[in-house]
Amino acid sequence: MDWISFTATCTAELILAQQRGEPMAVRVEKHNRDFVRSYDRWFRAIYLDKYEYFGDYDLMRLAFLMDLGLYYIGVASQPFSVVSKG
């Protein structure tokens, strides 16, 4: 769900920029490039070469725990790792 909310937020920002009359060509190009890159990373992390494991409880449990741990170390920790420059 995080990936969906990130992409929806980026799309909403793109729409708001267009409504404000800002130049869109560079923004749309960046949005499309970032979307493709993030989808590719998400797919590779979650599904690529893992279909054979979906029926194996022990492997899926281990994959879930690893994905959950990496989520909190990676994605969820990012807002807390930014150092204030104030």
C-alpha positions in Angstrom: 0.0 0.0 0.0 2.9 2.4 0.6 3.9 2.1 -3.1 0.4 3.0 -4.1 0.2 6.0 -1.8 3.6 7.3 -2.9 2.6 7.1 -6.6 -0.8 8.6 -5.9 0.8 11.5 -4.0 3.3 12.1 -6.8 0.5 12.1 -9.4 -1.6 14.5 -7.3 1.4 16.9 -7.1 1.7 16.6 -10.9 -2.0 17.5 -11.4 -1.7 20.4 -8.9 1.3 21.8 -10.8 -0.6 21.6 -14.1 -3.5 23.4 -12.5 -1.2 26.2 -11.3 0.0 26.6 -14.9 3.5 25.4 -14.3 5.5 24.0 -17.3 4.8 20.3 -17.5 7.2 18.6 -19.9 10.1 18.2 -17.5 7.8 17.3 -14.6 5.9 14.6 -16.6 9.2 13.2 -17.9 10.6 12.9 -14.3 7.3 11.5 -13.0 7.2 8.8 -15.7 10.9 7.9 -15.2 10.4 7.7 -11.4 7.2 5.7 -11.7 8.8 3.1 -14.0 11.9 2.8 -11.7 9.9 2.5 -8.5 7.5 -0.1 -10.0 10.5 -2.1 -11.3 12.1 -2.0 -7.8 8.9 -3.0 -6.1 8.2 -5.9 -8.5 11.7 -7.2 -8.1 11.6 -7.0 -4.4 8.2 -8.6 -3.9 7.5 -11.0 -6.8 10.4 -11.6 -9.1 11.4 -15.3 -8.9 9.3 -15.9 -5.8 6.2 -17.5 -7.3 7.4 -21.0 -6.5 7.7 -20.1 -2.8 4.1 -18.9 -2.4 2.9 -22.4 -1.5 5.6 -23.1 1.1 4.7 -21.8 4.5 8.2 -21.8 6.0 9.7 -19.9 3.1 6.8 -17.4 2.9 7.0 -16.8 6.6 10.7 -16.1 6.4 10.2 -13.9 3.3 7.5 -11.9 5.1 9.6 -11.4 8.2 12.6 -10.3 6.0 10.4 -8.0 3.9 8.9 -6.5 7.1 12.2 -5.9 8.7 13.7 -4.4 5.6 10.6 -2.2 5.2 11.2 -0.7 8.7 15.0 -0.4 8.2 14.6 1.1 4.7 11.3 2.9 3.9 9.8 3.6 7.3 13.0 4.8 8.8 13.7 7.5 6.2 11.7 10.3 7.7 13.5 9.8 11.0 17.0 9.7 9.4 16.8 13.2 7.9 19.1 15.5 9.8 17.7 19.0 10.5 19.6 21.8 8.8 18.1 24.5 11.0 
